[in-house]
Amino acid sequence: MTATRSEPARRADERISDAGARDEPGGSELSTPLDLLLSEAGRGPLRRFLPGMSGVRLAAGLARRPGAVVGRAAGLGAELARVQVGRSEVAPHPKDRRFADEAWAKNPFLKRTLQSYLATGQALRGLVADAGLGYGDEQRMGFIVDNLVEALSPTNSPALNPRVLKRTIDTGGGNLLAGGRRFVKDYATAPRVPSMVEPDAFAVGEDIAVTPGSVVLRTEVFELIQYTPQTTKVRSVPLLIVPPTINKYYVIDLAEQRSLVEHLVQAGQQVYCVSWRNPDARHADWGLDTYGQAIIEAMTAAQDIARQEQVALLGICSGGMIASMVMAHLAATGDLDRVAAFSLAVTVLDQHQAGLPSALLSHKGAAASTRASREKGYLDGRALAEIFAWLRPNDLIWNYWVNNYLMGHAPKAFDILYWNADPVRMTAAMHRDFMDLAVRNALTQPGESTMLGSPVDLGTVDVDSYVVAGIADHLCQWESCYRTTQMLGGQSRFVLSTSGHIAAMVNPPGNEKASFQTAETNPADPAEWLAGATKVRGSWWEDYVEWLAARTGPERNRPRRTGSAAYEPVCEAPGTYVHDR
C-alpha cells in the first residue's frame, strides 16, 4: 500500500533520494542509531554485512601502507608460532564469560585453539585501524570485522565448545536435537535470530504492565493510561510519559519493583502514559505531525482530568524526539507555559557522529529503505528487532546460539528481553519523516524542520529539563545524548546512568551496584563534563523523583477516581492497544 503523497511528503522523499545519490565518500557522520535501525530494516540480512565502498577504501588504504600490512602479518605469524610451542601469553578478557570453562586453560588443544582465535582477531581488527579510514568507513568496517570475528569464536562450534561436548555426552545428543528444533522454529519467521525469551515467559497485564490504572482516552492513534494514585497526597501537576514509537510502552512498567511508573506513583506523582496503537498499512500516512498532535491531545486530557494548567513531560527514545519537536511547537505558538518540566531518556537529537550505529547508516540505504516501506505501508517491527540484535552479536546472537541450539536449553525469562521481542510497526510516513530528519540533522538547525506547521527551534525551549543517558548504551551513545543540554534553552540536569540502552532506564532502587553521575554545570565538551561529574550511589530514579517534585507543584489530596466526567474510563490498564500484534 502506498501512502497518500502530500507535497511535504514528496519533498521529504526527494531530499532523502538526493542524499542517496550523493552519498559522501567518507561515510556518513549523521543519523542516530534509531535511524540506522529504520534504514537497515528495509534491507536483506546479507546486504547489511556487505562492505560496499567502505571495503574498497579499506583495501586502498592498506595498499598505501604495505609496511603496516607486512607488520601485522609478521606479528600474527610470530604469535601463532608462540601459540604452537606453548609460549603465548594471549588470553581472553577476565570478564569474557564465553571462555570461563577451565578446559580453555587446561586442555592443550583447546588452549591453542583459543589463543590462535584471539591472535587472529586482534590482527584483523588492527588492519582496520591501520588503513587510515575516515570516521564512517572505519566504524562500518570495524562493525563487519567484529561480527566476523565474533562469529568465528570456537565457542560457537559444537565440536570445540567443552560445555557443549559435555552436554552432548550427558544427553546422548539430545541437546542438539532439541536445539535443531528451536533453530527451525526461530528461523522460520522474522526476526531470524535466536529467541532471547520464550513467547509465553510473561503475560502483559498479569506479571508485567500491572501497575493499576485506567484508560481514560482512546483515539485512533493512542490510548492514554491514568495510573491510580497510591499515596494519600499527590503532586498537583501530572506527569505525561511519551514512550518510543517502535516498541510497546511497558518498558516503563515491567515487573513489580522494576517499574518506573510504579516508583513514580508510589512517590506521589500523578502519572499518565501514552500507549501507541500498532499501526498497519491502513495508517501509512501517519507522520510526525500525527504523533505530535497525539501528544498535544494527551496533554490536554491530563490537564483537564487533573484540573491543572500544566503538565510535566517525559519522552523516551523516539518518543523523546517527537516530544522535543512538540515542545518547540508550543514555544512557537506561545503555549510553552503548559509544560512545567521536560525530561528525556536515552534520546539523541544531535545526530552528528552518534557512534558506531550512526556510522553504519548510508544515505543510499536510507533512500532504499523509505521506498520499501512506502510500498508496503509500514516498517515491520520484527525487522527492527533483528537489526538491534546484530548490533550486539556476542550478547544477543551468539550467546543464545550456544544456549538455545548447542546446549538445547530454553532461554531464561527476562522481562526486558520479552519487551524487546514485542515490537510495533512504524508507519511509512513516520519512517520517511525520521529518515528526513536524519539525512539533514535537521533538529540542530532552527527552522530546518516543522511540527504542526511551526518551525522547530529547540533553543526556544527554556523549560527546565532532565536528560538521562546510559554509559554503556550501544544505541544512543551517551555523548550524543549529552549534546541535548547544549541545544535546549533552559536549565538542564544531565544524568549518566550505568548500563546500556534499556537497563539504564530500568534502574530500580535496591541494586547495590547501581550508581549514576551528574554535575552542577554542562560544558560544551562531554569529556569535560565527565571529568567534573560526581558519582552518586543508588538509582537515578530517586534523583528524578526529587527533581520532579520541585517542579510539579504543591501536594494535594489524591483524586477519588481516575478519569472525569469528560474523560470516563474506557477500560482497566494496560488497555487494549498494547495487545495488538
N, C-alpha and C positions, 0 to 999 in steps of 0.2 A: 504494500500500500504506500502511496506517495502522499506526503503531507501537502496541504494547500500552500501554494507558493506566494506569499505576500512579497511586497517589494523589499522590506528589510531582510526577509529570509533569503531572497535572491542575492542581495548584496553581500550577505554573510557568506553564502556559498561561493560567491566569486572571490572574496578575499581569501578564503581557505584554499581554493583551487589555484589562485595566483601564487600564493605562498608555496604550494607544492611544486609549481612549475619552476620556481627559482630557488629550490632547496639549496641552502647555503653550503659551500664546500667544507666548512669546518665542523659540521654537525650542529644541531640545534642547541642553543643555550636557553631557549624559552620552554615554557609549558610546565605545569605542575605534574607531579606523579599521578594525580587524578586524571589529567588529560592524557597521560601515557596509557592508562587503562582504557580510556574511552577510544583512543586511536587504535591500539593494538588488538582490542577485542573484535574489531571488524576484519581481521586478517587471519589466515590459516595458521595453525600451530607451527608448522615447519618454517614458514616465512618469517616468523618472529626472530629466528636464530640465524637468518642469512645476514652476513656482514655487509653486503652491498658495497657502496663506495667507501665506507669506513675500512673494509677489508683491503680494498685497493690502496688506500692511503697508508694502511699499516705495512703492506708489502713494500710500497715505495719508500716509506720511512726507514725500514730495515735495510733496504738496498742501498740507501745513502749512508748507512752506518754498518758496513761489513765487519768492522772491528768488534762492535757490540755483539753481533750475531756469533762470530767466532768465539768471543769470550764466554758467552752463555753456553755454547755447545761444549767448549772445553771444560768449563766449570761443571756442567752436568755430567760429562764423561768421567771426570775425576771423582765426583761424588758417588756415581754409580759403582766405580771401581772400589771405593772405600766401603760401600754397602756390601759388595760381594765378599770382601775379606773380613767383614765384621768390625770395621773401624769407624764407621759413620756415626756421627752424633746427631743426625737429623731425627727429630722426634715431633709427634703431634702436640698441639697446644694442650696444656693440662686440663682445660675445660672442654675439650672436644670429646663428647660422650661416645662418638662412634667407635673409638678405639680403647674403650675402658676395659674390655676383657683382657685378662692377663696373658692370653695366648699371643697377643700382638707384641708383647715384650719378651716372652719366654720361648716361643716356638721359633727356631731359626728361619724357617721358610717364610712364615707369616711376617716376622720382623723385617726380613729383607724385602718382601713384597710391599710392606707399608712404607719403608724408607725410600724405596725406588719411586713409589707413587708420590710421596711428598716432595722429593727432589725434582721430579719431572714437573709437578705442578708449580713449584717455585720458579723453574726455568721458563715455563710458558708465560706465567704472569710477568716475569721480568722482561720478556721480549716486548710485551705491550708497553711497559714503562720506557724501554729503550728507544722506541720508534719515534719519539718526539711529536706525538699527535696533539691536535687541539683538544680542548675540553670535551666536546661532544663525542668525537671519534674515540678518544681514549676511554671514556665511560662506556660507550657501546661495545667496543672490542673487549674491554675488561669484563663486561657482563657476559659476553659469549664465551670467553675463555674460562671464566669462573664456572659457568654452567657445565662446560665440557669437563673441566677438572673434577667438579663435584659428581658428575655422572659416572666418571671412571673410578670412583673410590672403590677399593676392594671390598668394603663392607656391603656394597650393593650387589655383589655376586654370591649366589648360594654356595658356590664351590670354595669361596675364600673366607667367608664370614664365619668365625668359630662359633658364635652363638647359633647361627642357622644350622651349621653342621651338627652341633649337639642336639638341637631341637629335632632335626630330621631323624637322627638315630633314635631319640626318645619316642617319637611318634610313628616311626616306621614310614616316614614320608607323608604322613597325614597333614602336616603343616603346609607342604607345597600344594597338595590337592585343595585344601581349604583356601589357600592364597590364590590359586588359579581361579577358583570360583569367584572370589572377590574381585580379581583383576577383570574378568569378563564382565561382571556387573558394573564396575566403575567405568570402564571404557566403552560401554555400550551407548551411553548418553553423555551429553555435556554436563558439567565440565569434566574433561577427560584427564583427571588427575586422581591420585589415590584419595579415598574418603578419609577425612580427618575426624569425623564423628559419625556415629550411626544415625540414620534418619529418624529413629524413634527414641533417641537418647533423652530428649526433652519434649515437653508439650507446652506450647505457648498458652499462657493463661492458667497453667496448672503448676509448673515448677519454675518457669521464668515468665517475666512480664506479669507479675502477680500483685504489684502494689495496688491497693483498692482505689477505684475511681470510676468515673462515668464519661461516656462520650456525650458531649454537650452540643456538638455541632458536627454535622456531616454534610459535605458538599461533594461534587463530582470529583474533586481533586484530593481531598483530605478529610480525615476525621480529627476532631480536637478533643483530647482527653483532659478532663479536670480531675486531679487526684484529691482524694478525700483527706482533709486535714487530720493529723494525728496528735496535735497539741491543742491545749486549751486556748492559747493565744497564737495568732499568726501575724506575719508581716503584712502591712496594708497593700503594698504594691506586688502584684503577681509576677511570677517568672514564667515566660513562654520559651520552650525549648524547640528549636528547629533542627531536626535530625538530618542525616545525609539523605540524599535522594536516590542513592544506588544501593541502599540497604534498608532493612526494616528498622523502625525506631527503637526497638527494645534493647539496643546496646547500652542505653542509659537506664534500663530496668531489667537487669539479668536476675540471677537467683537472689533470694533474700540474703541480706548482709553484703551483697555485691552490687547493689542497685544505687546509682547516683540519685535517682528520683526518690527512692525510699529515704536516703540520707537527708536530702533537702527537705522533704516533707516532715521528717522527724525533728528537723532543726527549726521548724516553724515557718517555712516558706510556703506560700501558695504556689503550686506548680501546675502548669498546663503544658501539654506536649502535642505537637503535630504528628499524626500518623499518616504518611503519604499513601495514596492508592497505588497499587501495582498496575501501571498502565499497559495497554496493548495497542495494536495497530489503529484502533478507533481514535486514540488520543495522540496521534502522531504530531499534531500541530501545537501541543502544549510546550511552550518555550519558557525562557527566563521570566518573561512578564507574567505568564500564567502562574508560576510558582511564587513570584513576588507578590502578586495580588492575593494569593492564598495566605501568605504571611500577614498581610495587612488585615485580611478578614479574621484571621485567628487572633491578632492583637485586639481588634475591635471587640470580639466576643469576650476575651479575657477581661478587658477593661469594663465592659458592661456588666458581666457577672460579678466582678469584684467591686463594682461601683467606684472605680478609680480612673483618673485621667492619664495614668502612666502604666507601663509595664517594663519589666526588665527582660532582656532578650539574650538568649544563649544559642549560638549557631555552631554546628559541628560539621567539620569537613566540607563537603559540597554544600550542605545546608548553611554553613557559615559564609561561603562565598555569596550565596543568594541573599542572605540576611544583611551582609555588608552593603550590597547594592541597594537593598531596600532602605537601609539607614541613610545612604546618600540621597535617595529619592525623597525621604522625609525631610532631610535638610534643605533640599532644593524647593520643596513646597511649603516650607515654614512649619512643618509638623514634627520636627525632631524632639520637641519637648514631650512627645508621647512616650519617649523611652528614657527611663531613669538610669539604666545601666546596660552596658553592652558587653557580651562575653563571646569569645571564640575559642574553640578547642580543635587542635590538630588541623588547622585551616591555613592554606597558603594563598595569599593574594598577589604577592610579587613573584612572578614566575621565572625570574632570571636565574639560571644555574641552580635549579632546585634539586640538585643531587643526581644520583645515578638514574632514577626512573625518568626524570625530565630529559636527560641527555638521550635516552633511547627513543624519544619521540621525534619522528621526522615530519616535515610539512607534507611530504608526499603521502605518508601514512595517514595523516590527518584527513587529507582530501579524499583518499580512497575509503577511509572508514566512514566518513559522513555520507558519501554516496551510497555505501552499502546499507546504512541504517535508514536513509531516506527511502530506498526501495522497499525495505521491509516494514518501515513504520516505527521501529524501535530498535534499541540495542539490548541484546539479551544479557541479563544479569549473570547468567551462568558463565558466559564467556569472560566477563569481568573477573569472576572468581578464579578462573583458570590463570589469567594473567597475574593476578595478585599472588598466587601460589608460586609461580615461576620466578618472582622477584626474590623469594627466599627459598631456594631449592633445597638446601640442607634441612631446614626446619619443616617445610610444608610439602615437600615432594619425597625426597629420599628417606627421610625419617619414617614416613608412612609406607613407603615402598617396602622397606625392610620389615616393619611391624606387621603390615597387613598381608603382604604377598609372600614374603620369605619365612617369617615366623608363623604366619597363619593366625595371628591374633586379631581380635576386633579392636578398633581404635577406642581409646578411653573417652568417656563422656566429659566434655569441656564446654561450658556454656558460651564462651566467646567464639569457639570454632563452630558451634551449632548456629549461632547468629551469622557468622561469616558464610555459612553454607546455605543461607536463606535469603538470597539476593532479590532485588526487584529489577524490572526492566527500566530503561531510560528512553523517553520518547525521542523520536528523530529530531524534533525541533530543539529540545533541550541539549541533545548531543551536539547538534550544529552550533548552538549558541555558546556552549562551553569551549568547543574547539576554536571558535572565532575569538573568544577572549584569550585563549592560549597563544594562538598564532601572533596576535598583536600585543600580548602582555598589556591588555587594554586597561586593567584596573589601576595601573601605575600612572596613567596619564589622564588628567582631568578632562572630561568630556569625550573620551575615546569610546565609551560605552554608555548605554542608556538603560534605565529601569523605569518602566511605566511612563515613558515619554520624557523623563527627566535625565539630564546629563549626570553621569556618575563622577563625583569628585570626593574621594574618601577623606581628603583634608578638611572638608567642611563638617565632618562627623566629630563634634567636640564633646561628645558624651564620654564619661569615664569608661574605660574598657579593661577587661581582664582577659589575657591571652595565654593559653596553655599549649605546650608542645611536649613531645616525648624525646628524650635524649637519644634513644636508640631507634627512632621512627625511620623505617626504610621507605615509607610512602611520602610523608610530609616532613622533609628534613627540618630539624628544629631551627637552624639558621634562617631558613626561608620563612618559617612561621614568625620568627622574631622580627623580621623586617616589617611586619604589620604595625609594630609600635611606631615606626617612622612614617607610616602612611596615614594613620588616623590622626585627627586633630586634637583630641582630648588627652587626658592623663591616662597612661596605660600602665598596668601592672603585668609584667611578664613572668610566668611561672614555668620552669623547666622540670617536668616530672621524670621519674625513672621509667624504664621500659620503652616499648615501641608504640606503634600507632594506636592500637586499641587498648592494650594493657596500660598505657599512660592515662587513659580516661577511666578505666575500671580499676580504681585505686582506693579501695575502701580502707578506713582506719582499722588498726589492729595488726597490720603487717609490720613486723619488727624491722624488715629490710627496706621498707618504703621511706622515701625522702623526696624532697624537691629543692630547687634552687630559685632564689629570687634576689632582686637588688632594688635599691632605692631610686636609681636613675637608669635610663635606657640610652646609652651612647649609640652612635650610628653603627659601630662595628660589633657584630655578635661576639667575636672573640674577646673584645674588651669587656663586654657585659659579663661574659662567663668568668673572666679573671677576677672581676669585682663582686661576683654573686656570693651570697651566703647560703650554705646548705642547711636545710631545716629537716629534722627528723619527723617522720609521720607522713600523712596523706595530704595532698593539696586540697582534697575535699573540705577539710576543716578550715583551711585558709580561705577557700572560696566562700563558705558559709559566712565567715566573719566579714569578708569584703562585701558580700551581697547585703547583709543585714544593715550595714552602714548606708545603703543606698535604696533600700526598699521600704522606707517609711517606718512610722511607729507601729507598735503592736496593737492589735485589736482583737476582739472576740472572734473566734473562728466562725465561719458561716455554718448555719444549721443544716444545710444540704448542698449538694452540688447542683450547678445549673441555676436557672432563674425562670421567671415567667416567660421571658422571651427566648430562653435557651433551655428548654426542658431536656433532661437526659434522654438520649436515644437508646442506649444500652450500657451495660457494665463494661469497664475496661477489661481487656485491652482493645475492645472494639472488633470490627469485622474486617477492615481493610488489611490488618496485619496477617490475616489468614489467607489472603489471596495468593494464588500461585501463578 
